[in-house]
């Protein structure tokens, strides 16, 4: 694509507004409202989010993962503990999440610290997944180099036969994390790039400070 065409790609945002007078004092309640709006808007995988982690010396990496739950304690996702992100989280538990819902012209940024979920909670979720996904979690040495796709497919076929009619054990290297938020920013696109940005900063266990950021 011609570089001039790329630099001229732009859109004026006019769908909605975000004013301090209209937001909840609790960012999780506002997140719940916005998430439900995204579901109602029939956005493809509204729970898809960018998860950014970094090494102990600050080299960042990011990827798309799926949110699997949220409440006042934080935001939950599941993965392989031995993957790149799992190894980075083990050495540097500070991370960030970003949701972007284009049709609604909305973005949410979340920053905080990550902790593992309990083994019991991870096992409960693991066994709620489709059988194919359970086998896939065992088959894939996530983030490691492999000789080809056939390695995965051969092992998957073997395990499918091995576990037919049986409960599949959750591998020890797979489970859940929860990101406990310290900052949550809600971004609503506005005309002429004068976007609305409302930031919640954790003041104490139950209180958040709300400020407006310049776009």
Wavefront OBJ file of the C-alpha trace (Angstrom):
o trace
v 0.000 0.000 0.000
v 1.282 3.450 -0.869
v 2.629 5.336 2.175
v 0.615 8.424 1.242
v -2.550 6.336 1.326
v -1.659 5.043 4.797
v -1.025 8.495 6.236
v -4.341 9.698 4.871
v -6.366 6.956 6.542
v -8.475 8.693 9.160
v -11.922 8.731 10.668
v -13.817 11.339 12.649
v -15.363 9.845 15.778
v -18.930 10.874 16.572
v -20.683 7.878 18.146
v -20.780 8.943 21.799
v -19.328 11.006 24.642
v -17.788 10.296 28.045
v -18.292 12.916 30.753
v -17.365 12.821 34.425
v -20.970 13.473 35.396
v -22.061 10.251 33.730
v -19.484 7.764 35.067
v -19.690 5.457 38.058
v -17.326 6.006 41.003
v -16.409 2.338 40.510
v -14.528 1.559 37.256
v -15.542 -2.113 37.319
v -19.183 -1.059 37.045
v -18.349 1.148 34.072
v -16.327 -1.686 32.517
v -19.326 -3.986 32.950
v -21.571 -1.444 31.187
v -19.157 -0.977 28.300
v -18.534 -4.714 27.973
v -22.270 -5.385 27.786
v -22.561 -2.640 25.163
v -19.896 -4.425 23.110
v -21.764 -7.734 23.409
v -25.055 -6.108 22.390
v -23.324 -4.452 19.424
v -22.421 -7.975 18.230
v -18.727 -7.160 18.117
v -16.663 -10.198 17.165
v -15.088 -11.636 20.327
v -15.660 -8.600 22.566
v -13.525 -10.330 25.222
v -10.434 -10.240 22.992
v -7.759 -8.029 24.524
v -4.129 -7.152 24.076
v -2.054 -8.379 27.005
v 1.325 -6.674 27.390
v 4.025 -8.130 29.601
v 7.743 -7.491 29.866
v 10.947 -9.124 31.003
v 12.543 -8.281 34.338
v 14.702 -5.687 32.547
v 11.821 -4.055 30.701
v 11.747 -5.633 27.219
v 8.036 -5.666 26.306
v 5.921 -8.115 24.342
v 2.200 -8.139 23.540
v -0.393 -10.532 22.165
v -4.153 -11.023 21.950
v -5.741 -13.237 24.625
v -9.334 -13.754 25.747
v -10.817 -12.362 28.949
v -12.575 -15.157 30.842
v -14.064 -13.255 33.756
v -13.914 -10.097 35.832
v -15.126 -8.782 39.161
v -14.053 -6.296 41.809
v -10.835 -8.269 42.315
v -9.631 -8.077 38.737
v -9.557 -9.516 35.227
v -9.067 -13.228 34.529
v -7.432 -15.109 31.666
v -5.899 -18.568 31.198
v -2.741 -19.725 29.468
v 0.324 -21.950 29.564
v 2.547 -20.999 32.499
v 5.630 -21.966 30.447
v 4.739 -19.716 27.502
v 6.676 -16.512 26.905
v 4.077 -14.450 28.732
v 3.989 -16.953 31.592
v 7.740 -16.778 32.039
v 7.699 -12.977 31.883
v 4.879 -12.757 34.434
v 6.842 -15.026 36.784
v 9.767 -12.588 36.782
v 7.851 -9.321 36.385
v 4.186 -9.441 37.525
v 3.388 -5.933 36.252
v 1.268 -6.002 33.078
v -1.293 -4.125 30.998
v -4.449 -4.982 29.065
v -6.133 -3.104 26.236
v -9.637 -3.597 24.845
v -10.616 -1.868 21.593
v -14.176 -1.912 20.272
v -13.990 -0.084 16.950
v -17.702 0.154 16.088
v -18.321 1.823 19.465
v -15.187 3.994 19.129
v -14.085 2.859 22.591
v -10.887 1.691 24.214
v -10.098 0.588 27.761
v -6.556 0.407 29.165
v -5.866 -1.481 32.387
v -2.602 -1.629 34.327
v -1.837 -3.650 37.421
v -0.164 -6.695 38.905
v -0.813 -10.322 37.991
v -1.238 -13.305 40.278
v -1.990 -16.973 39.594
v -5.469 -18.259 40.318
v -5.884 -21.208 42.654
v -5.332 -24.705 41.255
v -8.966 -25.522 42.058
v -10.308 -22.569 40.079
v -8.048 -23.351 37.125
v -9.132 -27.000 37.142
v -12.808 -26.029 37.260
v -12.409 -23.810 34.206
v -10.208 -26.344 32.389
v -12.890 -29.020 32.619
v -15.558 -26.592 31.413
v -13.727 -26.196 28.084
v -14.490 -28.245 24.960
v -12.623 -31.560 24.920
v -10.611 -30.465 21.903
v -9.388 -27.394 23.740
v -8.429 -29.471 26.777
v -6.354 -31.799 24.602
v -4.863 -28.824 22.785
v -3.603 -27.384 26.069
v -1.703 -30.615 26.721
v -0.412 -31.000 23.166
v 1.024 -27.537 22.677
v 4.391 -26.573 24.241
v 3.317 -22.969 23.822
v 5.939 -20.509 22.533
v 8.523 -23.256 21.997
v 9.991 -24.071 18.579
v 8.622 -27.233 16.938
v 9.542 -29.097 13.745
v 6.148 -28.660 12.064
v 2.379 -28.672 12.498
v 2.284 -32.435 12.050
v 3.970 -32.783 15.456
v 0.928 -31.202 17.084
v -1.621 -33.049 14.957
v -0.031 -36.458 15.579
v 0.061 -35.946 19.348
v -3.488 -34.548 19.345
v -4.783 -37.680 17.561
v -2.953 -39.924 20.015
v -4.358 -38.141 23.054
v -7.869 -38.004 21.612
v -7.829 -41.809 21.465
v -6.140 -42.154 24.862
v -8.684 -39.996 26.706
v -11.835 -41.100 24.897
v -14.568 -41.390 27.521
v -12.204 -40.317 30.308
v -11.672 -37.131 32.269
v -8.685 -35.243 30.909
v -6.278 -34.085 33.643
v -5.310 -30.427 33.671
v -1.589 -30.167 33.008
v 0.409 -28.600 35.842
v 1.817 -25.998 33.441
v -1.603 -24.601 32.460
v -3.925 -22.365 34.446
v -5.347 -18.982 35.212
v -4.136 -15.533 36.139
v -5.868 -12.487 37.520
v -4.719 -8.952 36.813
v -5.500 -6.744 39.805
v -5.969 -3.218 38.451
v -4.251 -0.109 39.730
v -5.135 2.126 36.758
v -8.120 1.868 34.398
v -8.576 4.352 31.558
v -11.752 4.665 29.499
v -11.334 6.264 26.059
v -14.225 7.460 23.945
v -13.462 8.719 20.453
v -14.608 12.287 19.755
v -14.603 14.595 16.778
v -11.416 16.432 15.700
v -9.308 14.072 17.844
v -10.509 15.765 21.047
v -11.206 12.377 22.555
v -12.625 11.804 26.034
v -10.196 10.070 28.409
v -11.320 9.290 31.964
v -8.706 7.702 34.225
v -9.371 5.837 37.474
v -6.400 5.608 39.845
v -6.580 3.233 42.820
v -6.492 5.284 46.008
v -7.062 2.443 48.485
v -8.803 -0.927 48.593
v -12.283 0.427 47.878
v -11.692 3.928 46.505
v -10.688 5.285 43.119
v -9.606 8.787 42.143
v -11.162 9.953 38.850
v -9.345 12.402 36.575
v -9.628 13.566 32.976
v -6.647 13.244 30.664
v -5.949 15.411 27.642
v -6.311 13.499 24.395
l 1 2 3 4 5 6 7 8 9 10 11 12 13 14 15 16 17 18 19 20 21 22 23 24 25 26 27 28 29 30 31 32 33 34 35 36 37 38 39 40 41 42 43 44 45 46 47 48 49 50 51 52 53 54 55 56 57 58 59 60 61 62 63 64 65 66 67 68 69 70 71 72 73 74 75 76 77 78 79 80 81 82 83 84 85 86 87 88 89 90 91 92 93 94 95 96 97 98 99 100 101 102 103 104 105 106 107 108 109 110 111 112 113 114 115 116 117 118 119 120 121 122 123 124 125 126 127 128 129 130 131 132 133 134 135 136 137 138 139 140 141 142 143 144 145 146 147 148 149 150 151 152 153 154 155 156 157 158 159 160 161 162 163 164 165 166 167 168 169 170 171 172 173 174 175 176 177 178 179 180 181 182 183 184 185 186 187 188 189 190 191 192 193 194 195 196 197 198 199 200 201 202 203 204 205 206 207 208 209 210 211 212 213 214 215
